[in-house]
Amino acid sequence: MAGHSKWANIQHRKGRQDEKRGKLWTRAIREIMVAAKAGGGDLSANPRLRLAVDKAKAVNLPADTIKRNIDKATGNLEGVTYEEIRYEGYGIGGAAIIVDTMTDNRVRTVAEVRHAFSKYGGNMGTEGSVAFQFKHCGQLIFAPGTSEDKVMEVALEAGAEDVITDDDGAIEVLTAAADFEAVKNALEAAGLKPDAAEVTMRAENMIDIAGEDAARMQKLLDALEDLDDVQDVYHNASLDE
């Protein structure tokens, strides 16, 4: 099954992430604190916390910082309380955008998100206005050149829902959110290390945006991702480089 190319988007995100290590650490800490507060500090009993810690390690967050923030969230140390808020809206050409935030001040956060949308040509929508266009799922992406047969065999055996070969040869494995960890572990045990792996909001249908509109859309996405309270930005735009 073929699909849109996600490789360029991943490479762009990786490049930007290299530029802003401090911001990545802040996001990782917030996700750890929210996960630990919601499900407790025991990694073996809290899948969301395990995933948050894996993400934190991937951006080289120190182990003592991870532990300290789990302790804060579970009441062993005094800390800030964050709440999760999702915003939805439209970008260039009517592209759908979801913005997931963690904040200790929702008035500040909504103002900043609204400002980014309006400044860069988008529009804030109401709750539920675009979320129906996305699926909450696990997603693992392998570089072009990875053995499609091997990925498919291991992934489907481990419980993946689908394996998709994108237009540029990258391979995308989709799982139910609850099965993500098991599928990821099985693939890595078989020597297949994904270049990107996360529980995400995956667009059901992509829309192509090219030329100046693609550049404008990228500016809007970058502006949203640069906001301090933003954890993740999901969209259904396939941007022509």
C-alpha positions in Angstrom: 0.0 0.0 0.0 1.5 3.4 -1.0 1.1 6.7 0.8 2.3 10.3 0.8 5.9 11.0 1.6 6.5 11.8 5.3 10.3 11.6 5.0 10.9 15.2 4.1 8.7 16.3 7.0 10.6 14.1 9.4 14.0 15.4 8.2 12.8 19.0 8.6 11.6 18.3 12.1 14.9 16.7 13.0 16.8 19.6 11.7 14.7 22.0 13.7 15.0 19.9 16.8 18.8 20.0 16.6 18.5 23.8 16.8 16.5 23.9 20.0 17.7 21.4 22.6 16.4 23.5 25.5 12.9 23.5 24.2 12.9 19.8 23.7 14.0 19.3 27.3 11.2 21.5 28.5 8.6 19.5 26.5 10.1 16.2 27.7 9.9 17.3 31.3 6.3 18.4 31.0 5.2 15.2 29.4 7.0 13.2 32.2 5.2 15.3 34.8 1.8 14.9 33.3 2.2 11.2 32.7 3.5 10.5 36.2 0.8 12.6 37.8 -1.9 10.8 35.8 -0.6 7.2 36.1 1.9 7.2 39.0 5.7 7.1 39.0 6.1 3.3 38.5 7.5 2.9 34.9 6.5 -0.8 34.8 2.8 0.1 35.5 2.6 3.3 33.5 3.0 2.9 29.7 2.6 6.6 29.0 5.4 7.4 31.5 7.6 4.8 29.9 7.1 6.4 26.5 7.8 9.9 28.0 11.0 8.7 29.5 12.1 7.1 26.2 11.5 10.4 24.5 13.4 12.2 27.2 16.4 9.9 26.8 16.3 10.4 23.0 16.9 14.1 23.5 19.6 13.4 26.2 17.7 14.7 29.2 19.8 13.7 32.2 18.6 10.7 34.3 18.6 12.8 37.5 16.4 15.4 35.9 14.0 12.7 34.8 13.8 11.2 38.3 13.4 14.6 39.9 10.4 15.5 37.7 8.7 12.2 38.3 9.1 12.8 42.0 7.7 16.3 41.6 4.6 15.0 39.7 3.9 12.3 42.2 4.0 14.6 45.2 7.5 13.7 46.6 8.7 17.2 45.6 6.8 20.5 45.2 6.3 21.4 41.6 4.2 23.2 39.0 0.9 21.6 37.9 0.3 21.4 34.1 -2.9 20.8 32.3 -3.3 19.4 28.8 -5.3 21.5 26.3 -5.9 20.8 22.6 -6.5 23.5 20.1 -7.7 23.0 16.5 -7.6 25.2 13.5 -6.9 25.7 9.8 -3.8 26.6 8.0 -3.0 27.7 4.4 -5.4 26.2 1.8 -7.7 24.9 4.5 -5.2 22.4 5.9 -6.2 20.9 9.2 -4.0 21.6 12.3 -4.1 20.2 15.8 -2.0 21.9 18.5 -1.5 20.0 21.8 -0.3 22.0 24.7 0.7 21.6 28.4 0.3 24.8 30.4 0.1 26.3 33.9 -1.7 29.3 32.4 -4.4 28.6 29.9 -5.2 32.3 29.3 -1.6 32.9 28.1 -1.6 29.8 26.0 -4.8 30.3 24.1 -3.7 33.9 23.4 -0.3 32.8 22.0 -1.8 30.0 19.9 -4.5 32.3 18.5 -1.9 35.0 17.7 0.3 32.5 15.8 -2.7 31.3 13.7 -3.8 34.8 12.8 -0.3 36.2 12.2 0.7 33.5 9.7 -2.5 33.2 7.7 -4.4 30.5 9.7 -7.6 30.4 11.7 -8.4 29.0 15.1 -11.3 26.5 15.0 -13.7 25.2 17.6 -13.2 22.0 19.5 -13.8 19.0 17.2 -13.6 21.1 14.0 -10.7 19.1 12.5 -9.9 16.3 15.0 -12.2 13.9 13.1 -9.7 14.1 10.2 -7.0 12.4 12.3 -6.6 9.0 13.9 -5.0 8.5 17.3 -2.4 5.7 16.7 1.1 4.5 17.0 3.4 5.3 14.1 6.9 4.0 13.3 8.8 5.3 10.2 11.8 3.6 8.7 14.2 5.1 6.2 14.0 4.4 2.5 16.1 1.3 1.8 14.9 -0.6 4.8 13.7 -4.1 4.0 9.9 -3.8 3.4 9.4 -7.6 3.7 11.2 -7.8 7.0 9.4 -4.8 8.5 6.0 -6.2 7.4 6.7 -9.7 8.7 7.8 -8.5 12.1 5.3 -5.7 12.5 2.2 -7.7 11.5 3.3 -10.6 13.7 3.6 -8.3 16.6 0.1 -6.8 16.1 0.5 -3.8 13.8 -2.6 -2.7 12.0 -0.9 -1.7 8.7 2.4 -1.3 6.9 2.6 1.4 4.2 5.3 2.2 1.7 5.4 5.9 1.1 6.1 7.5 -2.3 9.8 8.0 -1.5 10.4 4.5 -0.2 10.1 5.2 3.5 8.1 2.6 5.4 5.4 3.5 7.8 4.1 1.0 10.4 0.7 1.9 12.1 -0.5 0.4 15.3 -3.4 0.9 17.8 -2.1 3.3 20.5 -2.3 0.5 23.1 -0.1 -1.8 20.9 2.6 0.7 20.0 5.1 -0.3 22.7 4.8 -4.0 21.9 5.3 -3.5 18.1 8.2 -1.1 18.6 9.9 -3.6 21.0 9.4 -6.4 18.5 10.8 -4.4 15.6 13.9 -3.3 17.6 14.5 -6.8 18.8 14.6 -7.9 15.1 17.3 -5.2 14.5 14.9 -2.8 12.9 15.3 0.6 14.5 12.8 3.3 13.4 13.9 6.8 12.5 10.7 8.1 14.1 8.4 6.4 16.6 5.6 8.0 18.5 1.9 7.8 19.5 0.5 10.5 17.3 -2.5 12.0 15.6 -2.2 10.8 12.0 -4.0 12.6 9.3 -6.4 10.3 7.4 -6.1 12.2 4.2 -3.2 14.5 3.2 -3.6 17.6 1.0 -0.8 18.8 -1.3 0.4 22.4 -0.8 3.1 23.8 -3.1 5.1 26.9 -3.9 4.5 30.1 -1.8 1.6 28.4 0.0 3.9 25.6 1.2 6.4 28.2 2.5 3.6 30.1 4.3 2.3 26.9 5.8 5.7 26.0 7.1 6.1 29.4 8.7 2.8 28.9 10.5 3.8 25.4 11.7 7.2 26.6 12.9 5.5 29.5 14.7 3.2 27.2 16.6 5.9 24.7 17.4 8.1 27.5 18.8 5.5 28.4 21.4 6.7 27.5 24.9 3.5 25.7 25.9 3.2 23.7 22.7 4.0 20.0 23.0 3.0 18.7 19.5 1.6 20.1 16.2 -0.2 17.7 13.9 -1.4 18.6 10.4 -2.5 17.1 7.1 -0.4 19.2 4.7 2.0 17.5 2.4 4.5 20.3 1.7 6.3 20.6 -1.6 9.9 21.3 -0.8 
